[in-house]
Amino acid sequence: MRTSVSASALCAVMTCATAPSSSELQHFAWPVACNLGTTCFIQNYVDHDPTEKTLDFRCGHRTYDGHDGTDIRLPDLDFQRKGVEVVAAASGRVAHTRDGMDDVSVKVLGKAAIAGRECGNGTVVEHGNGWSTQYCHMAKGSLRVKPGDSVRSGQALGLVGLSGNTEFPHLHFTVRHDRTVVDPFAEAAAKGECNVGRSLWQSTLDPVSNYRPTEIINAGFADRAVTMDEIETGEIKQSPPSSHSAALVAYVRAIGLQAEDEQAIELRSPQGLVIAEYRAPKLPRDQAQYFIAAGRKRVGSVWPLGTYTATFILRRNAGEIERRSFQMEIAQ
Ligand SMILES: [Zn+2]
């Protein structure tokens, strides 16, 4: 004969965790007004590893030691300057806010300058039943809410920024239940566990299956040598090649690179001839981000007109895991 045991009866004989029941689960809207994979990317997930190692919810390493939230990154500072909204992930009441901190990379300010204010400009919203969400690194002067305000799911709270402990424009988003950090990609996954747990994202969203170990966040052409800083500021997009440019360069920046990865980029003329290529040495260690470029100086008086094609290839464990071609027109 089968007997059914209620949850409360089980609690009498087991140690009951404070994990919420299914009916108490909170679901969340995407907290940034962006399209994941095109106008924003996840740089870091919650770290599930209890030691100094790292483990994300998919058993990968797209996180760093002790990271307690999800970092949703914009492609460059140009996107931030134009303004990308941070929105309430669920309805609730604003508990805290901070504004007034400058949008400056911590590489420039130094960690001491932002000690105790690592979150930068941000807010905490309480949703009831012990659930809260925290939003960090928002743009100076962009906060549109104050403590005590009621907000609805999807309501703008402010803009993505570069305040607090950050080197690139992103929203750090932390979910808590009864003050304990919860990974919204894997609720109920215990420390050290991965590929388990429930998604707390609204069913219309699918960021869980969009998990990418590695992805390209910038790709383009320039009329001169490219630097990481100019990709990050977006300045390099202001220098597209023309028929009289002194040089023609193609570049790609990717995130989530791993030790031993092999990256290559080639640039082909409108006639299909390889005019520049670069193969980066095997990476000696994991890299949160990396860029490579290939280019050449102009030989004749003008670049031949037509469509130039660049192709980026990433090989891992002897297999090709990423290939992206992109094009540019040189017209008179
Ligand atoms: Zn973060």
Boltz pocket constraint, residues with backbone or C-beta under 6 A from the ligand:
constraints:
  - pocket:
      binder: B
      contacts: [[A, 44], [A, 67], [A, 69], [A, 70], [A, 71], [A, 171], [A, 172], [A, 173]]
      max_distance: 6.0
